[in-house]
């Protein structure tokens, strides 16, 4: 643990020895309040914040692909051109954290990046194309105005005057900035489906004109000014659009199909670099190829998988478990060097095997793992005993298993046997409900049961029956 050159001093100087051990004890001491806050599964890391960057663990080496590098390289190789890239993944697997890292790294490369969570500005149960376009225009203009880049597109001066009459909310550009004008419109319609419907009926036939005005009078001028100031270009990252509700419209299409397939061509034509998050269900729909061609420019959406804790042969995957250990220990001891964190594990768990138990049962699902640790903190002070951890696991197991019917158990059994998920039905039943998880390795994509469900008697009985049948 110590440098051998200090051995003599430690032996002959007990005062120095005691002082060193006192310092080390304080260094490894766990602040439970900070640890509890750092393990909040509902809050993605802000990679640009130094404190939170200390919590970040790069899982690209074990996920089977490095999607952030691919997204970044596409933008970096074509800095002055327009690109549109699609990104998706399973709920809670770390998409927002990765996108925030992408933002920070692009900014370090000299790009001006506007990142926003669409769920803060849109009603995800009722979204139209013009809502997304206005949300992008609002966020870009608000960010530019903070940099003293003030733009007042002439098209919108006229359009907003007409909208003001329609909504009985006069908007004078002489008095407000462009982003404030959009805010007034969205605030007026946010809680009124009737006004929102009126606005859409007004906006729909003008969509192409709105798109053209955003491109020429906002994004084009903004990019030129940003480049004049020495920046590479403009990037817009729209997060949380994967949360768009899958309700069926009167046309028979689901809302995601309407937005990203029927109208995806318009969303992809903005005059800047775009990264959209899209619903994972579209990857499993019959429209997947249409999505790729019409919205993704022929390139398949990037899908962020889980962190593997077992191989497809079901042997423990040491590299994945090792990184998940550090996911937790980095939040417990952010100031300790990576090489020293495992020395402090007994400040958090009774032994390393207990931490590994949590990592394995999480299935490499980041949000689930953080939630399990948070539940441990709610029950007792660290170091957590194995008994506490097992109680937390049983609680999560029973809560998830309670929702599964016999037909769903049969589907789970098929996935375990075949390691594949096909079609929208299996996606909606298994992946969206987190009954099974998706992984990637050098052979491609494979699927495995959520390890929490593998703890159930029902699943274990199925395994025994399957083994008996194969033996017969």
N, C-alpha and C positions, 0 to 999 in steps of 0.2 A: 504493500500500500504506500510505503514511504520510499523516498530515494535512499539507497544504501549509504550514501555519504553522510547522512544524518544519524546513522546508527549509534556512533560513539557519543554524540551529544545527548541522545535520548537516554542512554544508559547512565551517563555520569551527571546529567542535569535533570533531576526529577521535576523541578519547577517548569523548565522549558517543555518537558514531556506533557505535563498536565495542561499547560497553556495551549499546546498544539491540539490536543484532543478536545479541549473546550471549544476552540475555533472550528474544528471539523464537525463537532456535534451540532453547533449552531448552523454551520453551512448546510448540513443534511436535514435540518429540522423542517418538518412539513407545516406550512401554513394552511390549515384545513379550509378556512374561509376562501382564500384565493384559489385553492385547488377545486373547491366546489363550484366556484364561479367559472373557472377555466374549463370545467367539464360540462358546461351547459350544451346539450346536444342541439338546441334550437338556434344557436348563434354561430354562423360560419366565421372562420378566422379572417381578419383583415391583414393581408400579407404586407401591406404598406406600413402597418404599425409595428415598430421594433419589438415591443413586448409580445405581441401576438405572433410575430414571425418566429419567435423562439419556440413556439408550440408546433410549428409546421414540420411535418414529416413527408418527405418525397417518396411516394409509393410507386412511381413509374416503373422502377426496375422489376417489380413483382406483379404489376397489374397486367403485363403482357403487351403493353403498348404505351407510348408517350404522347398522348393526344395534345397536351399543352404545347409541346415542342412543335408538333405538326401545325397547329393553329398559328403559332407564332411565326414559324418559318414561311407559311403562306403569305402572311402580311409583310414580313420583312423582305421577302424576295420581290414583292410588287408594291413598294411603298407608295407610289404615286397613282396606283390604279384602284379600281373598285373590286372588292372581293366580298363574297357572302359564304359563311361557313355555318354548319349546323352542329349542335352539340346536345347530347342527352345522356341519360343515365338513370339509375334507380334512385328512388327517394332516399335521401340520407346517406348517399355514398360519397359525398364530398364535392359535388359539382360547383357549388358557389365558392367554396374555398379555392378550388383550382382556378376558377375564372378570375377571382380577385388576385391570385398570384399572376395570372396572365396579364392582367391590367398593370400590375406593378412592374413586371419585366418589360412590357412594351413601352412604358413610360421611361424606364431606364435606357431604352434604345432610342428615345427621342420622339416617340409618337404621343399625340394628344389623345387620351382615352376617356370616353364617357361611358361609365358603367352604371346601370341602374336596375333595380328589381321591379319588374313590371307589376307585380302584385301590389305594390304600394300606390300605384296610380290607376290601375284598371280593375274593374269588377270581373274576376276570372270566370264567373259563371255566365257572363254576357259580354263578349268582346267582338268587335268588328275590325276590319282592316284599317278604317280611318282612325279608330281609337289608338291603334298601335302606331300609326304614322304620326298622329298628333303627340303621343307620348314621347316618341323619339325627338320630334321637333322641339318639344318643351324642354327635355333634358339637355339636348345639345345647346339650345339657346341660353338656358339658365347657366350652364357651365361657362359658355363663352362670355356672357355678361359679367360673370365674376372675374373674368380676365380682361375686362374693359373692351371687349369686342362686341359692339352694339350693332345689331342688324334689325332692320324693319322691312321685311319682304313686302313689296307693293301689292302682290296678289293677296296676301293675308290682310292687309289694311282694308281692302274692299270686301274680302270674304267675311272678316270678323264684323264689319259694319252690318252686313246682311244677317249674320248669325245673331248679333245683338238685338236686331229688330224681331227676329224669330223667337228668341228666348226672353225678350223683354228685359235684356241686360245690356245696356249700351256700353260699348268698348271703344274708347278713344285712344289711338296710339300716341297721340300727342302727350298723353298723361302717363302712360305705362310702357314698360319694356315688353318685348315680344313674348317672353316666357310668362309674364304676368297676364297677358291677354289670354293665352291658352289656359292658364290656371283658372281664370274667371269662368271660362266656358265649361271646363270639366267640373268645377265645383258646383255650377248651376245644374248640371245634369246628373251628377253622381248618384244622388239619392232619389231621383225621379225617373222611373222607367218610361213614363209618358214623354217627358222632355228629351230623354235619350233617344227614343224612337223617332221623334220629330227631327232631331238633329241629324240622325243617320239618314233619314229619307231625304233631307236637304243635301247632305254631304256625298251620298253614294254616287249620283251622276257626275259629281265633280272630282272623283277620286284621282283620275289621271291628271287633272289640272293641279290638284293639291300635291301630288307626287312630283310633278314637274317644277312647281314653285319651291318645294323643299329642296330639290336637287340644285336648282339654278340660283335661287335667291338666298338660301340658307347654307346648305352644305358646301356648295361650290365656292361661295365667297368666304366661308369660314376656313375651308382648307387652304385657299390661297393666302389668307391672312396668317394662318398658323405657319405655313411654309415660309412666308416672308419673315416671320419671327424665329426661324431656324428649326422648326419642328418637321418631322418626317411626313406626317399626315394625320388624318382623323380616323379614329377607331371607335365604333359604338358597340358595346356589349350589352345585350338585352337578356337579363337573367329572369328565371321563374316563369317564362312562357310555357314551360313544360307542365305548369299547374293549371293550364286552361281546362275548364270543365269539359268532360266528354259527352255532354248532353246532346240529344238528337234534335236537329232543327226541323222546321216544317218541310224542308226539301228532302228529308230522309238522310241527309249527311250529318255526321257529327260535327261539333264546332271545330275540333282540331283539323278534320279533313277539309272543311270549308276554308279555314284560315291559311293553312300551310300547303294545301295541295291545289284547291280551286283558285285561291288568291295569292299563292306563294310567289308567283311570278312578279307581282307588284311589290311585295315585301322585299324581294331580293334586289330590286332595282334602285336602291338608294345610292347616292353618289359619295360613298365612303367605304371603309372596311367595316363589315358587319359580322357579328357572331350572335346567332340566335340560339337560345335553348328551346327545344321542341318536345312535345309529349312522347315518351318512350313507346306508347301504344302504336304510333305510326310506323315504327320499325317492324312491327309484327302484323301490319295490315296488308291487304292485297294491293294497297296503293304505294307500297314502299318504293318500287321502282319509279313510279310517277313522281314521287317526292324527290327522289334522287336527281331525276332529270330536270324537273321543272323548277325546283327550289334550290337544290344543292349544286347545280351546274354539272351534274354527272358524277359528283363525288358523294359517297355515302356519308351520312351523319356519323360523327364520332360518338361512340357509346362508352361511357365510363363504367367499368365493371367493379365488382367487389374486390377486396384485397384477399388473395387466397391464403387460407390457413391449412388447407389440405390440397393435395394434388388430385387430379381427376381419377387416380387409382386409389384415392382415399387414405393415402399415407400423410402424416403431418408434414406441412410445408414450413420448414424452419425459418426461411428468410422472411416469409410473411408474418409469422408469429413474432419474430425478433423486432420487426418494424412496429408492430402494434404494441409491443411492450413500451417502446419509446414514445408512441402516441400518448400513452398514459403518463409515463414518467416525465416527459417533457412538460406536461401541465403541472405535475407535482413539484418539479425542481427545474424550472426554466433556466436558472443561472448556473447550474452544474454542467460541466462539459459532458458531451455525449458519451465519451469513454468512461465516465465515472458514474453515470446514472444508475446502472444496475447494482452498484455498491449500496445504494440507498433504498433498494426495493423493500427491505424489511421495515422501513418507516411507513410504508403504505399497505403492504400485505404481509401475512405471517411468513410466507416464503415465496420464491419465484414460481413454484408450481401452481400456486393459487392465482397469481396474475395470468399465467399461461392458460389456466382453465377458463378464465373470462375471455381471453383473446380467441380461444378455439370455439367457444360456444357462441361468440358474436358472429361467426361466419365471415369475418372481415368487413362487416357493415359498420362504418365509422360511427354513425349516430346511435346504433344499438349498443355498441361498446361503451360509448360515453354515458349513455343512459344507464347501463348496468352499474358503472362505477358511481354515478351520482346516487343511484338507489342504495348502494353500499354506504355512502357518506350519510345519507338520510337515516340509516339504521344504527350506525355506530361510529365511534371515532377510529381512525387508523391506529395501528395496523389492522386491516380487516382479516378476521379469521376465516378459515375455510367454511365453517358452519354458516357464517353470515353470507358469504358468496353463494353457497348452495341454496340458501333461502331465497335470495334475489333471483337466481336462475329459475327456480321452481315457479316463482310468481310470474315471470315473463313467459315461461313455457305454458302455464295454465291459461293465461290471458289470450295467447295466440291460438292454442289448440281448441279453445272453447268455440271459436268461430268456424271450425272446419266440419263440413258434413261428409257423409260416406262417399259421395261422388267425387268430392275434392280430394279425399284421401286416396282414391284410386288414381286420380290424375297425378298426385304427388308420387305415388309408386311408379307410375310410368316414366316420369321425369328422372327419378333416381336410377331406374333401369337403363333408360336410353340416353340420359344426360343431354336431352334436347327439349326445347319449347318451341312449338310451332303454332302460328295463327293467333288471331285476336282473342278467341275464347280462352285459350290457355294463358295468354298474357294477363287478361283481366282477372282470371281466377287465381293464378299462381304467383305471378311476378308482382302485380300491383298490390296484392295482399301480403307480400313478402313471405310466402310459404316456401318459395325456392329462390335461390340467388344465382346471378350470372357471373361467370369468371372467364378469363382469357389466359391461354398459354401459347406455347409455340405451335401447337396443333390447331389452334383456333378457339372458338367459343364453346364452353360447356356449362351445364347447369347442375346444381346440387341442392339438396334439401337444406332449409334453414336449420342449422345445428340445434337450435332450441327445440324444434319439433322432433329431432332424433332422440330427444330425452323422454318422449312420451311413450307410455305403454303401448298405445295404438301402433305407433311406428315400429317399435321393436317387435311386436307380434307380426306385423307385415313382413319384416326382414326374415323372421324365423320361417314363416310360410313360404316366402320366396326361396329361401335356402333349401327347405325340404323338397320343394317342387323341382328345383334344379338338380338336387341330389338323386331324385327319383328318375 
